[in-house]
C-alpha cells in the first residue's frame, strides 16, 4: 500500500525536498554574498524543471505548480529587468 502511494505521489516528496534544498541554497548564497547575481539563474533553472514535470502530476497539484511557475517567472522578470536611474544626466 505504501509502495503504491510512493509510486503515484512521488512528486510530493520531491517538492518537499526542493523547498528544503532551496532554503539551504539561499542561506549559502547570502553568506557568500553572491545571492543577487546567481539567484535569478537558479530560479529560471528550477522553473524549467517544474514545467517539465507538470504533465506527470495529478490535477490538483499540476494547476498549483503551474501557478507557482507563473509567479516565479513574474518575479524573475521583475528582478532581471529592473530599471535603475542613472545619477548622471544623459546627453541629448
C-alpha positions, 0 to 999 in steps of 0.5 A, a space after each residue: 500500500 505504501 509502495 503504491 502511494 510512493 509510486 503515484 505521489 512521488 512528486 510530493 516528496 520531491 517538492 518537499 525536498 526542493 523547498 528544503 534544498 532551496 532554503 539551504 541554497 539561499 542561506 549559502 548564497 547570502 553568506 557568500 554574498 553572491 545571492 543577487 547575481 546567481 539567484 535569478 539563474 537558479 530560479 529560471 533553472 528550477 522553473 524549467 524543471 517544474 514545467 517539465 514535470 507538470 504533465 506527470 502530476 495529478 490535477 490538483 497539484 499540476 494547476 498549483 505548480 503551474 501557478 507557482 511557475 507563473 509567479 516565479 517567472 513574474 518575479 524573475 522578470 521583475 528582478 532581471 529587468 529592473 530599471 535603475 536611474 542613472 545619477 548622471 544626466 544623459 546627453 541629448 
